[in-house]
Amino acid sequence: MLRQGLPLEAALSRAAEGIERADDRSLVHAIAAETLRRLTDLDALIDSATPKPLPHDAKARTVLRIALVQALVLGTPPHAAIATVLPLVDGGPKRLVHGVFGTLMRRGAELPDLPALPQQVAKRWRKAWGKPTVDAARALLATTSVIDLTLRDPAATAEWAERLDGVSLAPGHVRLARSVRIPELPGFAEGEWWVQDISSSLPARLLPAGAGRRALDLCAAPGGKTMQLAAAGWRVTALDLSASRLARLSENLERTGLKADLVEGDVMAFAPDEPFDAVLLDAPCSATGIFRRHPDVLHRVRDRAVANLAETQGRMLDHAAGLVAPGGVLVYSVCSLEPAEGEGVADAFAADRRFVREPATAGELPDGVAPGGAGRVRVLPGTLAEAGGADGFFVARFRRVG
């Protein structure tokens, strides 16, 4: 992942291809994810025990990270952790790895309670949001992700919160604070709910009941927002470029008993015969808002990538605007903490005279998520902290008036 810039899930699929046991694959994922979550602090420990810093991509550094995260985070006995990694440096710096690891264990090395963010990320977010948000991001990174569920029938919120032993922060939402086997929970097989972070549910919450009107969900898969819209009475067309992701969306629709027309295609080439009453564009982005669940994004995303993505998002939003009927609503969102991808894109689009900003109201949002100015909703680290936190997110709503 670090060398090629692959997302962790893609890198894991390739690296663990020959591992058959599910528990072994889970351990591989845990080691990799926790190494990425603690990478800055692990490197600081390693550098404190070597005469001069090892190259960032040196095999010895990587192997030490793997050993240390097992011993200091996952609870593996030190002798087992080092025995696991030494074969990875056969014919290489075995003595160096063994010596540095031993030195740190004898010192009683520990990792800080709150993981440090990579320097460039901390600098970027401090400039954009201030030090309290950086501190809140570190606190969020140190916590276990909660599990949010979106209900097919919001009227049954109290019932499902009780049955699932969860809490609700909004109609149609239940939060579980424990790790569970999702398919074994009540209501899963019957399609009564689906897993969806509460932040990801916000864009569709900013659209009213459909009452049979037409809605377009762009970049739709795996389909949480499509299902929200279908459950709210919209006739949904869901478009995505990926056939495999659309297949997952089709499976989700079948399980929940909801309906949508699925279209495989490129947003920029999509030209329907008539416009839609509502268009939702959850654009491809840096995904830095989901860093707690996917810590690899902290190490993959560079400033230049953010700028390139923002440019693409702007073009997508302009194209999506042309698919909205007069009087219709356009919602733009990204799971990003980068203002260039959220506020920057929305503010540039606001110059389009055919549209006006339509601010969210408190009644449309979950408890603890406040509407912002200029028709925007921004979820930062620290939002819903006492309830378990939420992914970083940005949403803007516009109405076509011309």
TANORUR-V738234 format. One line per field, one symbol per residue. ss: DSSP state (@ for helix, = for strand, . for the rest). phi: phi as a letter, one per 20 degrees, with the letter a starting at -180 (. if undefined). burial: I if it has 9 or more other C-alpha atoms within 8 Angstrom, else O. Layout:
BEGIN
ss: ???
phi: ???
burial: ???
END
This chain:
BEGIN
ss: .......@@@@@@@@......@@@@@@@@@@@@@@@@.@@@@@@@@@@..........@@@@@@@@@@@@@@.....@@@@@@@@@@@@....@@@@@@@@@@@@@@...........@@@@@@@@@@@.@@@@@@@@@@@.....=====..@@@@@@@@@@...=.....====.....@@@........===......@@@@........=====.....@@@@@@@@...======..@@@@@@@@@@@@@@....====..@@@......=======.....@@@......@@@@..@@@@@@@@@@@@@@@@@@@..===========........@@@@@@@.....===....@@@...........====.....@@@.....========..
phi: .fedmfggffffgffdgeeefffffffgfffffffffdgfffffffffdcgbgfggdfggffffgffffffedemfggffffffegffdgmcffffffffffgffffmgceffdfefggffgffffffcnfgfffffffffedefeddcdefcgfegffffffelccddagnccddececegfefgnffemfabfaggffefgffedffflnfecddelefeogfgfgfffeneeddddbfefffffffffffffemecbeeceregfdfcffbfdfbcddefgbfmffdffecffffdeedgfffffffffffffffffffeefgnedcddbbeceeffedgfffffffffffccfcffdgfedfgndefdelmcccddgoflgfeonbffbcccccdedb
burial: IOOOOIIIOOIIOOOIOOOOOOOIIOOIIOIIIIIIIIIIIIIOIIIOIIOOOIOOOOOIIIIIIIIIIIIIOOOIOIOOIIOOIIOOIOOOIIOOIIOIIOIIIOOOOOOOOOIOIIOOIIOOIIOOIIOOIIOIIIIIIIOOOIIIIIIIIIOIIOOIIIOIOIIIIIIIIIIIOOOOOOOOIOOIOOIIIIIIIIIIIIIIIIIOOIOOIIIIIIIIIOIIIIIIIIIIIIIIIIIIIOOOIIOIIIOIIIIIOIIIOIOIIIIOOOOOOOIIIIIIIIIIIIIIIIIIOIIIIIIIIOOOIIIOIIOOIIOIIIIIIOIIIOIIIIIIIIIIIIIIIIIIIIOOIIOOOOIIIIIIOIOOIIOOIOIIOOIIIIIIIIIIIOOIIIIIIIIIIIIIOO
END
